[in-house]
Amino acid sequence: MALSKVNPNFVSQNLGRRNLIINGDAQINQKGNQSGVGDAGYIGPDRWLSFINTSSTLTFSQETQPVGHTDNNPDSKYNFKFDWLGTGAIQIKTIAQRIEGVHHGNGRKMTLSFWGKTEQADDGIIRIIQSFGSGGSPSAGVVIDSSSIDFQNSWTYHTYTWDMPSTSGKTLGTDNNDHIEVQFRFTGTLNSYFQFTDVQVEVGDTATPYERRSYGEEFALCQRYAQFNSSAYFRTYSSTSGSMSVQFFTPMRANPTA
């Protein structure tokens, strides 16, 4: 049998399921666009945490990109819009995602890539938090900050590579919630917004093309953390007793709360 020649262009690439971010291109928005105040949490598109250290209002939304656009990745259908109002110049605004499991990139380089812009060309940083979870006596978290990023008011492609510290000798918490948090962090202008899309985090020192998963796969990944379910079954045994069952479409990371 003749040997096949391997295309060298594929040998060095990190192919297949390399993106550790879920819903990096704003495909999934189960709750719809929402606003919140202060530590707003999971508002708007799935998997992203919104925060501001004051009582001002944040809005996080899924924006549809113009048909045929070329100002960022033309394969991207949506982008995120993180909008802050009346916050003052010194307030901290963050939009973040927690990657399940602190083991990723252990002692190696990791790379973040994304498209982004801000209304007022605000400066910001990338903050990486290596969290060993809660419960028991976990090791203290580790914080890594990038240098200042001069965001523009037009779409620009950004990459950031950092050294992820080793987890050797560390202790995990008992609550099974250790993670790596990736934050976009702003302390800029009074009223502005940050738009971004195609967020990718991968092990290695090189940003590869965005890994675009199908809608169905991305939706299932999001449902591991949140599900909106209208399929409930009720059974009554008497005027004072009964039961209810709910079917989950995807096994969840932890016991859900309503």
Summary of the structure (lengths in Angstrom):
residues: 258
radius of gyration: 20.6
end to end distance: 60.4
largest distance: 77.1
contacts: 739
relative contact order: 0.21
helix: 5%
strand: 37%
